[in-house]
Amino acid sequence: MLRFAPSPTGDMHIGDLRTALFNYIVSKQRNEDFIVRIEDIEKEKNVEGKDEEILALLSLFGIEYSQVIYQSENVRFHSAMALQLIHDKKAFSCFCSHEWLEKKREEAKENKKAYSYDDACRNLPDELVLDNMNPFTIRLSRPDKAIVINDLIKGEVSFEPDAVDSFIIMDQDKTPTYNFACAVDDMLSDISLVIRSQEHMSDTPKQDHVRTSLGYEKKVEYAHLPIILNDTFSVKWLLEEGFLPAAISNYLISIANETPQEIFDVKDAIEWFSLEKISKSPARFSIELLREINKKHLKNMDATELSRYVGFADANIGELAKVYLEEASTTKELKSKIEAIFAAKEIPEEFTEVAQIMAKTIKNAPYFQEYDDFKKYIMKESTLKDENFSKALHFLLTGAGNGPDIALVYKYLKNYIREIIK
């Protein structure tokens, strides 16, 4: 079983989507189920509707999952596991106040030492614990030896006991902390491999320690992805800007990775993707590289399908949109080009007179299959022969003074001339 575990606290970013894609791909390769776990325990941070938005985005990108689990529904299990750890003397009640702990952190900072909890409450006698009416947290006793993680990307990574610390597993309000809830949930779902960002590397030994302390014998595998530098783009924004889901997936799978081809879809990636081929070093997200990949996906798209992105259902308009890929790279940019063709034209003053004569002639012209015949007719009937002819015609047909070859534009617009010349 593999899982994607987003928090419904904001927009999904490209790093989140990459994690979801990799988990989905590997689940298909291993023929294991893939689930989505919404980590919603911190209620005050949740944004209403973000869970549904996340699931909708996964569906849009073709990421199929067998089940959706809300972490908040597992709180009773988290509490039961915490009680078991206390019963087994592997966890303890900690009465240290936030102010006291903050003072200890400041002292460590002043002494230029890494802070770790001093286990002040670890060995309190039972009677002192029972008689103490102050608020308390529950801490898991630090491990006795180093925890070694065999990461599928990073290799073997060792964590000393102080790096794990006697960390809090239940807050004073009896809410489970992130690492404890995550470890227990992975147990409950029988997760076999966790693929996530390198930012979570320090969480891994703590989660491993939770499971070991609970007597869980299965060793969960890990693969920590190198971070994406410049990860400031939300998936929602990229889609609104006109980047295709297929192109976004293509690029995210390619980042810091060896791929047998430049342009591919997720189904292709399932055939050759390998975690071991991912670079150990961070990679920078490039919007320009994404533009180039998006442009190539648009070129490969069925013309009628592409036309729908610009407001039509006509293969000719789709082919015309592909012509504009010389100067545009997203569906949003293509739509603005096509809309300009059918909108009222603003003709520069120097071309106004020529354009008015030309427009009148075109409105009375018969249908012409070929551009050359169309042009000859307009020139003959209007007697326009000066150097402004081509420029004025370009403005009339496209709304711009330059751009694609007007003969090529006419090829795809000839059935719409009456709508364009108003």
C-alpha positions in Angstrom: 0.0 0.0 0.0 1.2 3.5 -0.9 -0.3 6.8 0.1 -0.4 10.5 -0.6 -1.0 12.5 2.6 -1.8 16.2 1.9 -3.0 18.7 4.5 -6.1 20.8 3.5 -4.5 24.0 4.7 -3.9 25.7 1.3 -3.4 25.3 -2.4 -1.6 22.2 -3.7 1.9 23.1 -4.9 4.0 21.5 -7.6 6.0 19.6 -5.0 2.9 18.0 -3.6 1.7 17.0 -7.0 5.1 15.4 -7.8 4.8 13.4 -4.6 1.3 12.2 -5.6 2.5 11.3 -9.1 5.5 9.3 -7.9 3.4 7.4 -5.3 0.7 6.6 -7.9 3.3 5.5 -10.5 5.1 3.2 -8.1 1.8 1.7 -6.8 1.0 0.7 -10.4 4.4 -0.8 -10.9 4.2 -2.8 -7.7 0.5 -3.6 -8.2 -0.3 -2.2 -4.8 -3.3 -0.1 -3.7 -2.8 3.7 -3.5 -4.8 5.7 -1.0 -5.2 9.4 -0.2 -5.0 10.4 3.5 -6.2 13.9 4.3 -4.2 15.1 7.3 -6.8 17.3 8.9 -6.2 17.0 12.6 -5.1 20.6 13.1 -8.7 21.9 12.6 -7.8 25.6 13.1 -5.4 25.5 10.1 -7.8 23.7 7.7 -9.3 25.7 4.9 -12.9 24.7 4.0 -13.2 22.9 0.7 -9.5 22.4 0.2 -9.8 18.6 0.7 -12.4 18.4 -2.2 -10.1 20.6 -4.3 -7.2 18.3 -3.7 -9.2 15.3 -4.7 -10.5 17.1 -7.8 -6.9 17.9 -8.9 -5.8 14.3 -8.5 -8.6 13.2 -10.7 -7.8 15.9 -13.3 -4.3 14.5 -13.4 -5.5 10.9 -13.8 -4.2 9.9 -10.4 -6.5 7.1 -9.3 -6.9 6.0 -5.7 -8.8 3.2 -4.0 -9.8 5.1 -0.8 -9.8 8.5 0.9 -9.1 8.5 4.7 -9.4 11.5 6.9 -6.8 11.4 9.7 -9.2 13.0 12.2 -11.3 9.8 12.0 -8.3 7.9 13.5 -7.9 9.9 16.7 -9.3 7.2 18.9 -6.6 4.8 17.6 -3.9 7.5 18.3 -5.1 7.8 21.9 -5.2 4.0 22.3 -1.7 3.6 21.0 -0.5 6.4 23.3 -2.0 4.7 26.3 -0.4 1.4 25.3 3.0 3.2 25.2 2.5 4.6 28.7 1.4 1.2 30.0 4.6 -0.3 28.5 6.8 2.4 30.1 7.9 3.5 26.7 6.2 6.9 26.9 5.8 9.3 29.9 3.8 12.3 31.0 5.7 15.6 30.8 4.6 18.5 32.9 7.2 21.0 31.7 5.5 24.3 30.7 6.0 26.0 27.3 7.8 28.8 29.1 10.2 26.4 30.7 11.0 24.6 27.5 11.4 27.9 25.6 13.9 29.0 28.3 15.9 25.7 27.8 15.9 26.3 24.0 17.3 29.8 24.5 20.0 28.5 26.8 21.0 26.0 24.2 21.1 28.6 21.6 23.3 30.9 23.7 25.6 28.0 24.4 25.6 27.3 20.6 24.4 23.7 21.2 21.6 21.8 19.5 18.5 21.7 21.8 17.1 18.4 23.0 14.7 17.7 25.8 16.6 16.8 29.0 14.1 14.0 30.0 13.3 15.9 33.2 9.9 14.1 33.6 11.0 10.7 32.2 11.6 9.0 35.5 9.0 10.7 37.8 7.6 8.4 40.5 4.0 7.2 39.8 2.7 9.0 42.8 4.0 12.4 41.6 2.5 11.8 38.2 -0.9 10.8 39.7 -1.0 13.8 42.2 0.1 16.4 39.6 -2.9 18.4 38.4 -0.9 20.5 35.9 -1.5 20.2 32.2 0.8 17.6 30.6 1.9 16.3 27.3 2.9 12.7 26.5 6.5 12.1 25.2 7.9 8.9 23.7 11.2 7.9 25.3 14.1 8.5 23.1 15.7 5.4 21.4 18.6 3.6 23.1 20.6 3.4 19.9 20.9 5.0 16.4 18.1 4.5 14.0 19.2 3.6 10.5 17.0 4.2 7.5 17.7 2.7 4.1 16.4 5.3 1.7 15.8 4.2 -1.9 17.1 7.6 -3.1 19.5 8.8 -0.4 20.9 5.4 0.6 21.6 4.6 4.2 21.0 7.4 6.7 21.7 7.1 10.4 20.1 9.2 13.2 21.6 9.3 16.7 19.2 9.1 19.7 19.5 12.9 20.4 18.4 13.7 16.9 15.2 11.7 17.6 14.8 13.0 21.2 12.0 12.2 23.6 9.5 14.0 21.4 5.9 14.8 22.1 3.3 12.4 20.8 0.2 13.9 22.4 -0.3 17.6 23.1 -1.8 19.0 26.3 -5.3 19.0 24.6 -4.7 15.3 23.9 -4.4 16.0 20.1 -1.8 13.6 18.5 1.2 15.3 17.0 2.1 15.0 13.3 4.8 12.4 13.6 2.8 10.2 16.0 -0.4 10.3 14.0 1.4 9.7 10.8 3.3 6.7 12.1 0.1 5.1 13.5 -1.9 5.8 10.4 0.8 4.2 8.2 0.5 1.1 10.5 -3.2 1.1 10.3 -3.2 1.2 6.5 -0.3 -1.3 6.2 1.8 1.2 4.2 4.8 -0.5 2.5 6.6 2.5 1.0 6.5 6.2 1.8 7.6 8.5 -1.0 7.8 12.1 0.1 9.9 15.3 0.1 13.4 15.5 1.6 11.9 18.1 3.9 10.4 15.2 5.9 13.7 13.4 6.4 14.0 14.4 10.0 10.5 13.1 10.7 11.4 9.6 9.4 13.4 8.2 12.4 10.7 9.5 14.8 8.0 7.7 12.9 10.1 4.6 12.7 10.7 4.8 16.5 6.9 5.1 17.1 6.2 1.9 15.2 9.1 0.0 16.8 8.0 1.1 20.3 4.5 -0.3 19.5 6.0 -3.6 18.5 5.2 -3.2 14.8 7.6 -5.5 13.0 7.0 -4.5 9.4 9.8 -2.2 8.1 8.3 0.6 6.0 10.5 1.6 3.1 11.2 5.3 2.4 12.2 7.4 -0.6 12.9 11.1 0.1 12.7 13.2 -3.0 15.1 16.1 -3.5 13.5 19.4 -2.9 12.4 21.6 -5.8 13.9 25.0 -5.6 11.6 27.9 -6.6 8.6 25.8 -5.6 6.3 28.9 -5.5 3.8 27.8 -8.0 0.5 26.3 -7.1 -1.0 23.7 -9.4 -4.2 25.7 -9.6 -2.3 28.8 -10.9 -0.5 26.7 -13.5 -3.9 25.4 -14.8 -5.4 28.8 -14.8 -2.5 30.1 -16.9 -3.2 27.5 -19.5 -0.7 24.7 -18.8 -2.0 21.2 -19.6 -2.2 18.6 -16.9 -0.3 16.2 -19.2 2.5 18.7 -19.7 2.8 19.6 -16.0 3.0 15.8 -15.1 5.6 15.4 -17.9 7.8 18.1 -16.5 7.5 17.2 -12.8 8.4 13.6 -13.6 11.4 14.8 -15.6 12.8 17.1 -12.9 16.1 15.7 -11.5 15.3 12.4 -13.2 16.6 10.3 -16.1 13.8 9.8 -18.7 14.1 7.9 -22.0 12.2 10.6 -23.9 11.4 14.2 -23.5 7.7 14.1 -24.1 5.5 11.4 -22.5 2.5 10.8 -20.4 2.0 9.2 -17.0 1.1 5.8 -18.6 4.4 5.9 -20.4 6.2 6.7 -17.2 4.8 3.6 -15.5 6.7 1.5 -17.9 10.2 2.9 -17.2 10.1 5.1 -14.0 12.6 4.2 -11.3 13.2 5.9 -8.0 16.8 4.8 -8.0 17.4 7.1 -11.1 16.3 10.3 -9.3 19.1 12.7 -8.5 20.1 13.2 -4.9 20.5 16.9 -5.5 17.8 19.6 -5.5 16.5 20.8 -8.8 15.2 24.2 -9.8 11.7 24.6 -11.2 11.8 26.4 -14.5 8.6 28.0 -15.9 10.3 28.4 -19.3 11.1 24.7 -19.6 7.5 23.9 -18.6 6.4 26.3 -21.4 8.4 24.4 -24.0 7.0 21.1 -22.8 3.5 22.5 -22.8 3.9 23.8 -26.3 5.0 20.4 -27.6 2.0 18.7 -25.9 -0.3 21.3 -27.5 1.3 20.6 -30.9 0.5 16.9 -30.4 -3.0 17.4 -29.3 -6.0 16.5 -31.5 -7.0 19.7 -33.4 -10.7 19.5 -32.4 -9.8 19.0 -28.8 -7.4 21.9 -28.8 -10.1 24.1 -30.4 -12.3 23.5 -27.3 -9.7 25.2 -25.1 -10.1 28.4 -27.2 -13.9 28.3 -27.3 -14.7 26.3 -30.5 -15.3 22.8 -31.6 -13.7 23.0 -35.0 -10.6 21.3 -36.2 -9.8 24.2 -38.4 -9.6 26.5 -35.4 -7.5 24.0 -33.6 -5.1 23.9 -36.5 -5.0 27.7 -36.5 -4.2 27.7 -32.8 -1.2 25.4 -33.5 0.0 28.0 -36.0 0.1 30.5 -33.2 2.3 28.2 -31.1 5.2 30.0 -32.7 4.4 32.9 -30.4 2.3 31.3 -27.6 2.8 28.4 -25.3 -0.3 28.0 -23.2 -4.0 27.6 -23.9 -4.6 31.0 -22.2 -2.3 32.7 -24.6 -3.8 30.8 -27.6 -7.3 31.8 -26.6 -6.3 35.5 -26.5 -5.0 35.2 -30.0 -8.1 33.5 -31.3 -10.4 35.9 -29.5 -8.6 38.9 -31.1 -9.5 37.5 -34.5 -13.2 37.5 -33.8 -13.3 40.7 -31.7 -13.8 44.3 -33.0 -10.6 45.5 -34.5 -8.6 48.6 -33.5 -6.9 49.6 -36.8 -4.0 52.1 -36.5 -4.8 55.5 -38.1 -2.3 55.0 -41.0 -4.2 51.9 -42.1 -7.8 53.0 -41.4 -8.8 54.2 -44.8 -7.3 51.2 -46.6 -8.9 48.8 -44.1 -12.3 50.4 -44.5 -12.2 50.0 -48.3 -10.9 46.5 -47.9 -13.6 45.5 -45.4 -16.4 46.7 -47.7 -15.0 44.7 -50.6 -14.6 41.5 -48.5 -18.2 41.8 -47.2 -19.4 41.7 -50.8 -16.9 39.0 -52.0 -17.9 35.5 -52.9 -16.4 32.5 -51.1 -12.8 31.6 -52.2 -11.2 28.3 -51.4 -7.7 29.5 -52.0 -6.0 32.6 -50.5 -4.4 33.7 -53.8 -7.9 33.9 -55.5 -9.2 35.8 -52.4 -6.4 38.3 -52.5 -6.6 38.9 -56.3 -10.3 39.6 -56.0 -9.9 42.1 -53.2 -7.1 43.9 -55.0 -9.0 44.0 -58.2 -12.3 45.2 -56.8 -10.8 47.7 -54.3 -8.0 48.9 -56.6 -5.8 48.8 -53.6 -2.2 48.1 -54.6 -0.1 50.2 -52.3 2.4 48.8 -49.7 -0.2 49.1 -46.9 -2.4 46.3 -48.4 -0.9 43.3 -46.6 -0.6 45.2 -43.3 -4.2 46.3 -43.4 -5.4 42.8 -44.3 -3.4 41.4 -41.4 -5.1 43.8 -39.0 -8.6 43.0 -40.4 -8.2 39.2 -40.1 -6.1 38.8 -37.0 -6.3 42.1 -35.0 -2.5 42.4 -35.2 -0.1 44.0 -37.6 2.2 41.0 -37.7 2.2 37.3 -36.9 1.7 34.1 -38.8 1.6 34.1 -42.7 -1.7 35.6 -43.6 -2.2 32.9 -46.3 -1.9 30.2 -43.6 -4.4 32.1 -41.4 -6.8 32.4 -44.3 -6.6 28.6 -44.9 -8.2 28.0 -41.5 -10.4 31.1 -41.3 -12.0 31.1 -44.7 -15.3 29.7 -43.4 -15.5 32.5 -40.8 -14.7 35.5 -42.9 -18.2 36.9 -42.6 -18.0 36.7 -38.8 -14.5 38.3 -38.7 -15.0 41.2 -41.0 -17.8 43.1 -39.3 
